[in-house]
């Protein structure tokens, strides 16, 4: 099976989470039992606290559907913020 991928834009905010969660839910339902969605965050080069909040909320949405997200293409700044805030375990980065 091909990897399930959810692409997010250069800026993701908490207000974007409902739409992204809907797309995520559709991917998880279509996949059956895959459970993991790669969240392509390569376009995010200037992450901030709002970005982290939105991504964490997206992970919660995935968990409510018995799934999870893994970040793909995370910029070094996003990786640094994940480590600094302790969210690197909540929002794992695909290698």
C-alpha positions as CSV (number, residue, x, y, z in Angstrom):
1,X,0.0,0.0,0.0
2,X,1.2,3.5,-0.8
3,X,1.9,5.9,2.1
4,X,-1.0,8.1,3.0
5,X,0.1,11.8,2.7
6,X,-1.5,15.0,4.0
7,X,0.2,18.1,2.6
8,X,0.0,21.3,4.6
9,X,0.9,24.7,3.3
10,X,3.7,27.1,4.3
11,X,1.5,28.4,7.2
12,X,-0.7,26.3,9.3
13,X,-2.8,27.8,12.1
14,X,-5.3,26.5,14.6
15,X,-8.1,27.8,12.4
16,X,-6.9,25.5,9.7
17,X,-7.2,22.4,11.8
18,X,-10.8,21.6,11.2
19,X,-10.3,21.4,7.4
20,X,-7.0,19.5,7.8
21,X,-8.7,17.1,10.3
22,X,-11.5,16.5,7.8
23,X,-8.9,15.6,5.1
24,X,-7.0,13.5,7.6
25,X,-10.2,11.6,8.5
26,X,-11.0,10.9,4.9
27,X,-7.5,9.5,4.4
28,X,-7.7,7.3,7.4
29,X,-11.2,6.0,6.5
30,X,-10.1,5.3,2.9
31,X,-7.1,3.4,4.1
32,X,-8.9,0.9,6.3
33,X,-6.3,-0.1,8.9
34,X,-3.1,1.8,7.9
35,X,-3.4,4.1,10.9
36,X,-0.4,6.4,10.0
37,X,-0.5,9.4,7.8
38,X,2.6,11.3,6.7
39,X,2.0,15.0,7.2
40,X,4.1,16.8,4.6
41,X,5.3,19.9,6.3
42,X,8.2,20.7,3.9
43,X,6.6,24.1,3.0
44,X,6.8,25.3,6.6
45,X,10.1,27.1,6.8
46,X,9.2,29.8,9.4
47,X,7.4,27.7,12.2
48,X,6.1,29.4,15.4
49,X,4.1,28.5,18.4
50,X,0.8,28.6,16.4
51,X,2.3,26.2,13.9
52,X,3.2,23.7,16.7
53,X,-0.3,24.2,18.3
54,X,-2.0,23.4,15.0
55,X,0.2,20.3,14.3
56,X,-0.4,19.0,17.9
57,X,-4.2,19.5,17.4
58,X,-3.9,17.6,14.1
59,X,-2.2,14.7,16.0
60,X,-5.0,14.7,18.5
61,X,-7.6,14.5,15.7
62,X,-5.7,11.6,14.2
63,X,-5.7,9.8,17.6
64,X,-9.4,10.2,17.9
65,X,-9.7,8.2,14.7
66,X,-7.2,5.5,16.0
67,X,-4.5,6.9,13.8
68,X,-1.4,9.1,14.0
69,X,0.6,11.5,12.0
70,X,4.3,11.6,11.3
71,X,5.9,14.7,10.0
72,X,7.7,14.4,6.6
73,X,10.1,17.0,5.2
74,X,10.4,19.0,8.5
75,X,12.7,22.0,8.1
76,X,15.5,22.2,10.6
77,X,13.7,25.2,12.3
78,X,10.6,23.1,12.9
79,X,12.7,20.2,14.2
80,X,14.5,22.5,16.6
81,X,11.2,23.9,17.9
82,X,9.8,20.4,18.4
83,X,12.9,19.5,20.5
84,X,12.9,22.7,22.4
85,X,9.2,22.4,23.4
86,X,9.3,18.7,24.1
87,X,6.9,17.9,21.3
88,X,9.3,15.7,19.3
89,X,7.8,12.6,20.9
90,X,4.2,13.8,20.2
91,X,5.0,14.9,16.7
92,X,7.6,12.4,15.4
93,X,9.5,13.2,12.2
94,X,9.8,10.6,9.5
95,X,13.4,10.0,8.5
